[in-house]
Amino acid sequence: MRRAAALTVTITVLSLALLAGCSSPSSGGSPQDAPRDDAIALDGVEISEYEGAKLGSVEDFRENSIAGVQQVDRDAYRLGVTGLVSAPVEYTYSDVASGYASYTKVVTLNCVEGWSVKVLWEGILLRDLLEEVNVQPSANTVILHAVDGYSTSFPIEYFYENDILLAYSMNGVTLPAERGFPFQLVAEDKWGYKWIKWVSKIELSDDEDYRGYWEQRGYSDTGDLGDSFFDGN
């Protein structure tokens, strides 16, 4: 019976991995082995090297989001910052992309499926948004929501103590829809399912027990690289 129970757990973990919510994906193997659709349309020429580091490509991801690629209208889009703040705020795409200091950083996304992509990301520090909205002292958790209903969360200290980007560009081109336009979180040192795409709302909360889409399905709430992504809780 013990062997059978162990086998059941193994199958469950593998099944979840095959469905994993990285910044894209599908089944095992490398991104280059996956069937390729037409090339993703870009608004410029993607760079392949930065300061001597070879970069991956926009094409080196797989699509396994929970509801398919989201097509977000730039003019109609609003980013809400809600919850435990002095007053809820809504930002247009331009408010965010052009209204704050921009930063660039090479960060590798690591998917639980076993592949990774090194990318030059550009965006704002999510911390800059938090500092503008007067977060209430009781807030301890930041919950990010996506256009497709996806969500994930982090302790608020993660953003105050680290330079975490809310990215609008990768490898010198605007994020295409397939990679999370208008904004993707560059969740450094976290597994790919924490790198939420199509971010539509940032909610400040005092609910330390909040669990996002994959976390509700047994994935680690911390999502720390170096630790198992699956905790079964």
Secondary structure, DSSP 8 states (H G I E B T S, - for coil): -HHHHHHHHHHHHHHHHHT--SSS--SSS-GGGS---S----SS----EETTEE---GGG-----TT------TTT--EEEEESBSS-EEE-HHHHHHHS--EEEEEEEE-TTS-EEEEEEEEEEHHHHHHHTTB-TT--EEEEEETTS-EEEEETHHHHSS--EEEEEETTEE--GGGTTT-EEE-TTBBGGGS--SEEEEEEES-TT---TTGGGTB-SS-BTTS-SB---
